Amino acid sequence: MVQVSIKMSLKITHTFIIVLSIILSGFFSYTMINSTSESYSAVFSMAGIITTLALSYYLIIILKKFKTL
């Protein structure tokens, strides 16, 4: 039986998860902006935009920190 192990560093894993979170929250914001049938979609779209921006800022900060590690 052959076992293949893939080793990903913690830096790569963390960056990958943050990028996926940015994509997911961006898609959520886009969906809520285009959803005109619900009255609360404006609140959720603003929350999604803020989350997307915060995650983007966090990614920039964490990438700068990873360069020094």
C-alpha positions as CSV (number, residue, x, y, z in Angstrom):
1,M,0.0,0.0,0.0
2,V,1.5,3.3,-1.1
3,Q,0.8,6.4,1.0
4,V,1.2,9.8,-0.4
5,S,1.6,12.5,2.1
6,I,1.2,16.2,1.1
7,K,2.9,18.5,3.5
8,M,1.6,22.1,3.5
9,S,3.2,24.6,5.7
10,L,1.0,26.5,8.2
11,K,1.7,29.7,6.3
12,I,0.3,28.3,3.0
13,T,-2.7,26.7,4.8
14,H,-3.5,30.0,6.6
15,T,-3.2,32.1,3.4
16,F,-5.3,29.6,1.4
17,I,-8.1,29.6,4.0
18,I,-8.1,33.4,4.2
19,V,-8.3,33.8,0.4
20,L,-11.2,31.3,0.3
21,S,-13.0,33.3,3.0
22,I,-12.5,36.5,1.0
23,I,-14.0,34.9,-2.1
24,L,-16.9,33.5,-0.1
25,S,-17.7,36.7,1.7
26,G,-17.4,38.6,-1.6
27,F,-19.8,36.2,-3.2
28,F,-22.2,36.6,-0.3
29,S,-22.1,40.4,-0.6
30,Y,-22.7,40.2,-4.4
31,T,-25.7,37.9,-3.8
32,M,-27.2,40.1,-1.1
33,I,-26.7,43.3,-3.3
34,N,-28.6,41.6,-6.2
35,S,-31.3,40.2,-3.9
36,T,-34.1,42.9,-4.0
37,S,-36.9,40.8,-2.6
38,E,-35.9,40.9,1.0
39,S,-35.7,44.0,3.2
40,Y,-32.7,42.9,5.2
41,S,-30.5,42.3,2.2
42,A,-29.0,45.8,2.4
43,V,-27.8,45.1,6.0
44,F,-26.3,41.7,5.0
45,S,-24.7,43.2,1.9
46,M,-23.0,45.9,4.0
47,A,-21.9,43.3,6.6
48,G,-20.5,41.2,3.8
49,I,-18.6,44.1,2.3
50,I,-17.1,45.1,5.7
51,T,-16.1,41.4,6.2
52,T,-14.5,41.2,2.8
53,L,-12.5,44.4,3.4
54,A,-11.5,43.3,6.9
55,L,-10.3,39.9,5.6
56,S,-8.4,41.6,2.8
57,Y,-6.7,43.9,5.2
58,Y,-5.9,40.9,7.5
59,L,-4.4,39.0,4.5
60,I,-2.1,41.9,3.7
61,I,-1.0,42.2,7.3
62,I,-0.4,38.5,7.7
63,L,1.6,38.3,4.4
64,K,3.9,41.1,5.6
65,K,4.4,39.2,8.9
66,F,5.1,35.9,7.0
67,K,8.0,37.6,5.2
68,T,9.7,38.4,8.5
69,L,9.2,34.9,9.9
